[in-house]
Amino acid sequence: MENKFNHLIDMDDYSVAQWNELVELAEKIKANPEEYSEKCKGKIMATLFYEPSTRTQMSFQAAMIRLGGNIIGFDNPSNSSVAKGENLKDTIKIVSTYSDILVMRHNQEGSAKAAALNANCHVINAGDGGHLHPTQTLTDLLTLKCELGRLDNLTVGLCGDLKYGRTVHSLVKALACYPNNKFVLISTPALALPSYIKDFLISHKCEFTEVKTIDECIGKLDMLYMTRIQRERFDSDEEYERQKNVYCLTKSKMQYARKDMIVMHPLPRVNEIETEVDDDPRAAYFRQANNGMYVRMALILKTMFSSPRIKPLLTGEIHNDVCCTNPKCVTQTEKYLPHSFVKYGDIYICEYCDERILK
């Protein structure tokens, strides 16, 4: 049966076989980019970035340009009709009629799914608040394949902001689908991995441990994934100040790592990796950023020419009398959205942001 690459809101939207297909195509493009230089000639990609971005936005734009396509969109909502009060639905309805594919980053969790509900073309989630970041995960999978040669039998350490880090959430869910991967979660209690991601690991029978320091686990890892403590996700500056300098990967700590371990980071970094580490051949984060362009080229090609979506975006029950309790959920501001929940016993799970509500 032909694989259909439609909206990419969450990694779950594609099968593991499709992830592998994207990684394989990205490797081919990386090896011979000239062969793909006119594959999207005459096509238009819209990039709607409601939040600041350097790597994700530019790598998507570079990917489309290198495929021979064109770009429209904005990188600051204050320069669009959003500043006049236009809701997300209307923005998406209009922009998606002008484009063949739409890429969006937004500060509200579940916003990518809300956008896809109203789009006239395929939507790619470039990050929705602290929720998910699937194209970074595809970048990470390609990097692991290029650097270590495999996506299974890995011991992966994830350090820093595991609570708000959407890159971490998407990567953990993806790697849990490959055999024999183990996870070491390095964070303070205040920045621990959300329960819904831990439940995902448990349901996939993945081994994971929680530790407080890099030192106690670095010698056991195949890959260490460092993350920035994200000021923009905290409710107060005081809370951010308490967490911001807890973790820093130094040259001295790298002495205790294995010779074949690699260090990855979704970037930007602040002070969680000393610049001296950059000269270590195991520092893969700049190569990782470069891989992002190639995997996004592969994703654009697969989604641009895919058949229309058949699977419904919302599969739960509509309960408009129930409100999601996550203050950062897109349903808090986009009031027209149906309140859709997946129900497990007395628990309602919001289909936009995965918040759990006990009824």
Summary of the structure (lengths in Angstrom):
residues: 359
radius of gyration: 19.9
end to end distance: 40.6
largest distance: 56.3
contacts: 1208
relative contact order: 0.16
helix: 40%
strand: 18%
